């Protein structure tokens, strides 16, 4: 079968138990359940006797950036008020060097744009 197939936890467990017991060969198990041999081997390798060990796991954790602290917000807003004609790059460079702002350039821009600060303050 081509493409991605999702196997139920019960199918995985039955395939693994068949392989462990020697009831069927790996080839026969793969034909019966429609999985690739490398998939069966991965299930066997991760199986520790519990269903959790062969249950689907998220591929990647969701990473959420930490929000700006109140101090960082004040730094950005004060800089916008003091230098209304500065570009984002000039503003970021100014607060980074003078106010010890440690965030990345895009983080500052996203904060300003998210709250529409440039239009509100100017």
C-alpha positions in Angstrom: 0.0 0.0 0.0 1.4 3.4 -1.0 1.0 6.5 1.1 0.6 6.9 4.8 -1.7 4.5 6.6 -2.8 4.9 10.2 -3.1 1.6 12.1 -5.3 1.2 15.1 -3.6 0.5 18.4 -5.3 -3.0 18.4 -3.9 -3.8 15.0 -0.4 -2.8 16.1 -0.7 -4.9 19.3 -2.0 -7.9 17.4 0.8 -7.7 14.9 3.5 -7.3 17.6 2.1 -10.2 19.6 2.0 -12.4 16.5 5.6 -11.6 15.8 6.7 -12.2 19.4 4.9 -15.5 19.8 6.3 -16.7 16.5 2.8 -17.5 15.3 3.5 -15.9 12.0 6.6 -14.8 10.2 7.3 -11.1 9.8 6.5 -11.4 6.1 3.1 -13.0 6.8 2.3 -10.4 9.4 3.1 -7.6 7.0 0.9 -9.1 4.4 -2.0 -9.7 6.9 -1.9 -6.1 8.3 -0.7 -4.3 5.2 2.3 -2.7 6.8 5.9 -2.5 5.7 8.5 -4.6 7.4 10.4 -1.6 8.7 7.1 -0.4 10.3 6.7 -3.8 12.0 10.3 -3.7 13.2 9.7 -0.2 14.6 6.7 -1.4 16.5 8.6 -4.4 17.8 11.5 -2.2 18.9 9.3 0.2 20.8 7.0 -2.4 22.3 7.5 -2.9 26.0 4.3 -4.8 26.9 2.1 -1.7 27.2 -0.2 -0.1 24.6 1.3 3.3 25.3 4.6 2.2 23.9 3.1 1.6 20.4 0.6 4.5 20.5 1.1 7.4 18.1 3.4 10.1 19.5 3.5 13.7 18.3 6.3 14.3 15.9 7.1 17.8 17.1 6.3 19.7 20.2 4.5 23.0 19.7 6.7 25.8 20.6 5.1 29.1 21.7 7.3 32.1 22.2 7.2 33.7 25.6 5.3 37.0 25.6 7.0 40.2 26.1 7.4 41.2 29.7 5.8 44.4 30.9 9.3 46.0 31.1 10.0 45.1 27.5 6.7 46.5 26.4 7.5 49.8 28.1 10.9 49.9 26.4 9.3 49.4 23.0 6.5 51.9 23.5 8.9 54.6 24.9 11.2 54.1 22.0 8.3 54.5 19.5 7.2 57.7 21.2 10.7 59.1 21.4 11.6 58.2 17.8 8.4 58.2 15.7 10.3 58.4 12.4 12.7 55.6 13.0 12.4 52.5 10.9 11.9 49.1 12.7 15.6 48.4 12.2 16.7 51.7 13.7 14.3 51.3 16.6 15.5 47.7 17.3 19.1 48.7 17.2 18.5 51.6 19.5 16.7 49.6 22.2 19.1 46.7 21.8 22.2 48.8 22.4 20.8 51.4 24.9 18.1 49.5 26.8 19.6 45.9 26.8 16.6 44.6 24.8 17.5 41.0 24.1 14.7 39.8 21.8 15.1 39.2 18.1 14.2 41.8 15.5 11.1 39.9 14.3 9.9 39.5 17.9 9.8 43.3 18.3 8.1 43.8 14.9 5.5 41.2 15.7 4.7 42.9 19.0 4.3 46.3 17.4 2.2 45.0 14.5 0.1 42.7 16.7 -1.1 45.5 18.8 -1.0 48.1 16.0 1.2 50.3 18.2 2.7 52.4 15.5 -0.7 53.7 14.4 -2.1 54.1 17.9 0.9 56.0 19.3 1.6 58.3 16.3 
